[in-house]
Amino acid sequence: MQADLILADVEAIRAKSPLVHNITNYVVMNTTANALLAIGASPVMAHSIEEVEDMVGIAGAIGGALVINIGTLSEKWIAAMDKAMRAANEKNVPIVFDPVGAGATPYRTDTCKQLLGSHRPSIIRGNASEVMALLNSDVTTKGVDSSATTDAALETAKLVADTYGCVVSVSGETDIITDGEKIIRVAQGHALMTRVTGLGCTASAITGAFAAVNKDTLAAAAHAMAVMGICGEIAAKKSAGPGTLQLHFYDALHNLDLSGVSEHLRA
């Protein structure tokens, strides 16, 4: 990866302000919306089955993406996700799918397999356990936290990418992004980020913004994870703990420039 190409995507987000339609969980709506605004995208949180198709249509008309996050599941939300994903495929709107907690309960795992089996995602972004659970029913997840490393998930991530014809982005101490053949490792971030709820979900939302401006989904996913990690590192230097980290993280997204990317990039 190159710093100038990463920043080119950031500048494209700021210039185009793509609409990122999120069907996401109650825990992170505010967090992810603020992060998308900070980087320059236009977030919308719409999960009612009566309007998701129309909202996806707007994203398709003006350039945007759909982010599906299964964090707080319900029967009605699953139906809305199904309808939104179908509309996104029909309108060529990129889909980022976050299988939050896959492997924790059969309901979560089966829901992921149902949605991914019926529709074509552009990028699947999750932690190692979640990604592994999509193919291996023996893998368990610790609530919504990973019980496996990204290295352990590499071969499964490649198989998931081949199975669903998409890019897979696995977050961890070292992020792994693969299309089934090519592999990009992103060694960014700070341990304090794991103490802030919703930063994994934020990574999925930010990935949606990058996918909206870069048709190369492998590059888009890798650039998104690099920016997440870099901004986490910048924020951590100014933070006394997880509370101030979140505030400084938004500022880092808003102020990110070429020198900031170049100074911190390790990929």
N, C-alpha and C positions, 0 to 999 in steps of 0.2 A: 504493500500500500504506500501511496505517496501523500504527503501532507497537503500539497496543493490540490490534489483531486478530492481529498476529504473536504477541504474548505470550499471547493467549487460546489459541492453538494449543499453545504451549509448556506452558501450565498444564494444558491438556487431556491432553497426553502424560504429564505428571507425575502427574496424578490417575488416569488410566486405565491407565497402563503397558501400552500395546498390545504384543502379541507381533509382532515383526518377524522373519519367517522368511527367512533369507538362504541362498541357494545362491550362494556367492561364492568368490573365489579364495584360495589358500593365503597369498598375500602379505599380505592385509589382514584376515584373520579377527579377529585380536586387536584391531587398530586400530578396526575398525568396531563390534565388540562393546562395547568400552570407550566409544566415543562414544555409542552408543545407551543404555548404562547411565547415562552422565553426564547425558544430557538427560531421562532418566526412563523410557525404553522398556525392553522386555524382549526381548533378542536371543536368537535360537537359530540355530545354524549346522548345518543338516541337509541333506545332499546324497545320501544313499543312496536309490536308487530304491525300496527296500522300505518306506521310511517317509515320503517326502515328501508323499504324498497325505494321510496321517493328520495330519501336521504342519500342512498347509494347512487341514485341517478344524478343528483347534484354533484357528488364527488366525481362521477364519470364525465359530466359535462364540463367541469371547470378544472379538472386535474386533481386527483386526490387518492385516498386509500381507505380501506376498511380494516379495522383492527378488531379481532374477535378474541376476547379474554374470558375464560370460563370460571373466573374466580368465585363468584357467588351465583351458583346455578339455580335455576328453577325451570319448571316445565315450559312456562310462557317465554322465558328468555331463550331457551333452546330452540323453540319454534321461530323466534325472531332471528336468531343467529342463522338458522337454516335458510330462511327467506332472504336475509341480507346477503349471505354467501352466494346463493343462487343468482341473485340480481347482479352481484359484483362480477361473477364469471361471465354473465351475459353481456355486461357492459365493459369488460376488460379493465375492471378496477382491481389493482393489486390488493391481495388479502394477506395480512399478517395474522397468524393464528398462535395464541398463547395457551398451551394446555395446562393451565395452573392446577397443580395438585394431582395431575394424572398419576395413577399408581397409588394414591392414598385410599380411594374407594372405588369399587366397581362402577358406580354411577358416573364418576368423573371420567374414568378411563373409557368406558363404553360410549359416553357422549362424544368424546374426542374422536374415537374411531368412526362413529356414525357420521359426524360432520365432515371429517376429512375423507371418508370413503365416498361421500355423496358430492363433494365439491372440490375444486382445484385450488389449493392455497398457493401463494407465491413464496411465502416464507413461514416456516414454523420456528418460533423462538421460545425457548424454555430452558430450565436448568437440566442437568444431566439425568436425574432420575425421571423427570417428566418425559423427556425425549425417549429414554430407554423403555418406559412403560407403554409407549405407543405400539411397540412391537413385542415386548416381553411381559407377559402377565405376571411373571414371578418377581418383577422389580417393584419395590414399594417406595413410597415417598413419605418423608417425615412431615406430615401436614402439607404445607406448600413449600417446604424447604428440601433441598436436594440431599439424598443420602449416598450420592456417588460423585466421582470426579469427572471433569470433562474428558480426560484421557480415557477413562473407562467407557465413556459413551461414544467415543469416536467412531468405531466400526458400526455401531447401531445407528448413529446419526447419518452415516453414509447410506445405510440401508433404508432409513426413513426417507431420505432425500430421493432415492431411487423409487421407493414404493409410491410416494405421492407426487413425484415429478416436480420437486420444489427445492428451494434452499433451506437448510436447517442451521439455525444459529443457537449454539449451546453456551449458556453463560456460566461462568465459574471463575476461579482464580486466574485461569487463562481461558478466554473465550475461544470456541472453535466454530468456524463457519464453513460449511461445505455444501457443494451441489451434488455430492455423490462421487465426484472425481477430484476436483480441486479442493484444497484445504487451506484456510487462512487461520492463523492463530493470532489473537490479539491479547497481549499481556498488559492490560491497562487496569486502572481502578485502584481502590483503597479499601482496606478491611473495614473501615468505619461505614462504608456504604451498606454493609450487610445488617447494620443496626437501624436502618431507616426503612420502614414498611413501604412497599410499593415501587421500589426502584427497579425491580425486575419487570414489573408491569410497565413502568415508565420506559424501559428499554424497548419493549414491544411497540409502544405508542410512537416513540422516536423513530423506530425502524419503519413504521408506517409513513412518516414524513419523508424519510430518505427514499423509500420505494416509490413515492409519488413523483419524485423529481429525477430518479435514476432508473432507467429500464433494465440495467444490469443488476439483477436482484442479488447476486453474490456480492458485488461491490457495495450495493446499497446497504445490505445487512452488515457487512464488515465495517463500513464507514460509520454506521449508527453505533455499533458497539465500541468503536474506537473513541467516538465523541463522548459517549456515556462515561467510559473509563477515564478519559482525559479530564473531563469536567469534574468527575469525582475526585481526582487527584488534586486539581486546582482548588476545589472547595475544601478538601481536607486540610490543606495548609493553613487555612484561615479559620478553622472550626475548633471549638472547644469540646464538641460532642456531636451526637447525631442530630440534635435540634437545629443547631446552627449550620451543620453540614447541608441540610436540605435548602436552607435559604441561600447559602453560598453556591450551591449547585445550580439553582435557577440563574443566579448572576453569571456564573461561568458559561452556561449555555448562551445567555444573551450577549456576552462580551467576547466570545471565542473568536480568535483571529489566527492568522497563519503562524505567527510566532508561538502562540500557545500550543497549536497542534504540533509544530515542528519540534518544540522543546520536549514534549512529553511522549511522542509517538514511539511505540514499541510493537511492531507487528511483523 
